[in-house]
Amino acid sequence: MAGPAFRAAAVRVRVPATSANLGPGFDALGLSLGLYDDVVVRVADSGLNIDIAGEGSETLPRDESHLLVRSLRTAFDLLGGQPRGLEIVCANRIPHGRGLGSSSAAIVAAVVAARAVTIGGDARLDDAALLELATEIEGHPDNVAPCLLGGFTIAWMESGAGRAVRLDAASSVVPVVFVPGKPVLTEMARGLLPRTVPHVDASANAGRAALLVEALTRRPELLLPATEDRLHQDYRAPAMPESAALVERLRADGVPAMISGAGPTVIALVEDDAADKVARLAGEGWAANRLALDADGACVLPLGSSPV
């Protein structure tokens, strides 16, 4: 069987940052944010050339070990075969190791770019298959789902495959992210979680996660009670005490704040007219950013379009 044919022209993919968990929605809920990485991929005659600007430009590898390249290789295998060579340009704006989905963004950018640069790729790999593939690479779907689909997503595993549904968050909700200077490794944060939790805590989280779907899509005034969590944030607090303290302080002031993903970024979901005031509450050591809600998820863009 002959391998796939590839487009001569480069493809450009834009992928959003994401925030997973959102308080009680541990490993299930995710939100797509208006902060983006851009990746340009072109099939070359031979070799591998990677150019990286922005986040990770001084630390990320420029060889086959790069997560983006490994994900491209996995996708090309599924699409029928590897190209002779690759040229990759990355413009990274999503902070690394901060709980804003930078690894999921790299994975999603790779699988979308591989499909786009492969002639007939859409027929070989539809959107459901893309989500399954990205989930397989990442290990769980809670960040790759909103990165791929945009909006507010509920993700789960079914028969070993990633699944998700997409909803629109209420347009009045504004994410404010508080990004600290130092990262926390996801593996370390996950390692602090206990193997079992009290039944009463699991029950409480189930109720709050259900309430959060209503609060985030239709009734933002319920976001403070809807973002209460008992399953992961307190257990992870020793790895990010400043983040835990900020969450506690903001929530005491009535701000629906929580740890973003595995941390240490703190995210607050607030009404539009309060966002600027909330962004000023963090104090020193935090970069506070008011972001838009992203509705589109991963997009293939014209090469000449202007960067964000």
Secondary structure, DSSP 8 states (H G I E B T S, - for coil): -----B-SS-EEEEEEEEEEETTTEEEEEEEEEEEEEEEEEEEESSEEEEEEEETTTTTS-SSTTSHHHHHHHHHHHHHT---SEEEEEEEE-S-TTSSS-HHHHHHHHHHHHHHHHBTTHHHHS-HHHHHHHHHHHHSSSTTHHHHHH-SEEEEEEETTEEEEEEE---TTEEEEEEEESS---HHHHHHTS-S---HHHHHHHHHHHHHHHHHHHT-GGGHHHHT--SSSHHHHGGG-HHHHHHHHHHHHTT--EEE-TTSS-EEEEEEGGGHHHHHTSS-TTEEEEE--B-SS-SEEE-TTS---
